[in-house]
Amino acid sequence: PPRGAARRFAIWRFARSKVSGRMVRNLFPALLALGLAHPALAQQAAPERAPDANPLTATIHLEDVERFVAVFRESGGNPTAEQLQQRYLEPGSLGVRVFTPDRIESAENLAAAIADNPSRYAEAIDRCLPLVRKADKDLRSIYLGLHGALPEARLPQIYIVFGAGTSGGTAQPGAQVLGLEVLCAISPDDEAFRTTLRHFFAHETVHSLQGDYAQGGIENPLLRNVLMEGAADFIAALVTGEPPDASRAQWAEPKEAELRAMLSADIALIDRALSDPSLAGDEANAAYLRWIGNYGHAPEGWPSELGYWMGMRIWEDYYAAAPDKHAALLEMLALSNPGPVLAAADFSY
């Protein structure tokens, strides 16, 4: 890879790891240890990459799902770790390989998750998988929109897998991987599931493109993730024509001035912790998790992941003021120079 690309990907990959259903108590010290706050980070190998997707012919990879369904049904909804290892994980596609380290974790962990809630997996198979089989047209429509906005971008392959109930999706350069049991569980009916799927097709694809373009220029992990997730939501809304989370926006809009002041203070707090790691304790953790990585564990009375909306609002202002809209979209992928972006949004810290 080009000089520095391995480091940038390692930073991007950790930043993309979403907390879903599990609280991370010592998150900020971990970010420091992994180099999100400091330039020094050991070189890591470039990620495995699938061939680029063609927006006219893109299809959803379902080979992993088909193997999982066979094991699940043959075992009466109670597969063993050995069955899952031999018939699901070992022959798995790139999608399974991407999803395993931080989400599936192991065959034993997956077997325990299924045993704990087999109905969640049964519903995903019976209700949502038939809808996924019809979703290639939605994927191609979104990919055509992304190709029109960003013709130079390398679109990722889309993999649907079953995970351990902890993540709806992740991405790396060239691959977007979605956890079907989670996406189905957060979608109460067929129309909601289709909307969820369309949003993830667009949002996670943006993250895969950030893996190609991101320059690693934002050291503050809260600011970086607010801008990263906000960019993904902005571009997703641009190509789908649908708001990422209408209820979150409805809650936040009347409070935007107050929320901007709170976010500014939290980013400044983390900046101080970056210069003095002894400060990176509970207060810095709370500042980070107030906005990012709190799905299901948001501050009382708040919607989850409010940092996504805050970041999207910053990018909306930047995009509106930008004379070159295409260049503005490329900056959302590169995340290389936050100064003009924050200035356009009249945001300071």
C-alpha positions, 0 to 999 in steps of 0.5 A: 500500500502507499506509505502510511496507508496501513496506519490510516486503515488501522485507525479507520477500522478501529474508529468504525467499530461500533458499540452495540449492546455492550458498554465499553467502560475504558473506551478512551484509554483504548483509543489512546493505546491504539494510536487514535490520539497519537501518530505512532502506530505499528504498521498493519497489513492492508485488508483483503479486498474483493473485486469492485462492484458494478452499479448496473449488475451489483448483487447481494452476496447470500452464500454465507446466509444460505449455509447458516440457514441450512445448519440452523434448520437441520439442528432445530434452531440449536446448532453447536459450536462445532457445526457452526465452525465447520459449516459456517465460519470455516467456509465463509466468504470475505464477509464472514472473515470481516465480521468474525474478529469483533462481532461473531468472535468465535463459533462458541460465542455465536452458538451461545448467542443463538441459544440465548435467543433462537427466535431472533434468528428464526424471524430473520430467516422467515421474515427478512431473508425473503425481503433481502432476496428482492433487494438487488434493485434497491442496491443497484439504485443506490449504487447508481446514485453513488456512482453519479455523485462519486464516479471515481469511487470503488464500490464495495461488494455487499455481504449479508451474514448472521452474527452474534446479535451485536452489530448491524453492519461494518465496512472495510475498503471493498466490502460492506457486511451486514448482520441480518438478525440485528437489522431484522430485529430493529425493523418492526415491519417489511417497509421498515426493513426495506428502509433500514436495508437501503440506509445501510447500503448507502451509509456503510458503503460511504464508510468503505469509501472512507477506508480508501480515501481517509487521510487520518488527519483528525486526531481527536476521536470524538471529532473524527467519528462525529464527522465520519458518521455524519458524512455517511448519513449525509451522503446516504440521505443524498442518494436515498432521498430518505432521512437517516432517522427522522425521530432523532432529527425531530428531537434534536432540531429544537435543541440544536444550539444547546447541543452544539455547545455541549458537543463543542465542550466535549470535543475540547475536553477530549483535546485536553485529554490527548495532551495529557493522557492522565486525564483520559478517564471516566470524564473523557469516556463519558464525553465520547459515549454521550455522542458515539457508540451508545446504541441502546445506552444513550443519555437519559431522554436522548436518542441513540448516536446523536453524534451522527446527526450533529455531524450530518448538520455540520456537513450540511452547512459545509456542502451548502456553502461549497462552490464545488459540490463534488469536491465537498463530497470527496472531503467527506471521504478524505476527512483531511482538513476539518478547519474549513468544514467547521468554519462553514458550520460556524462550529468551534471548540 
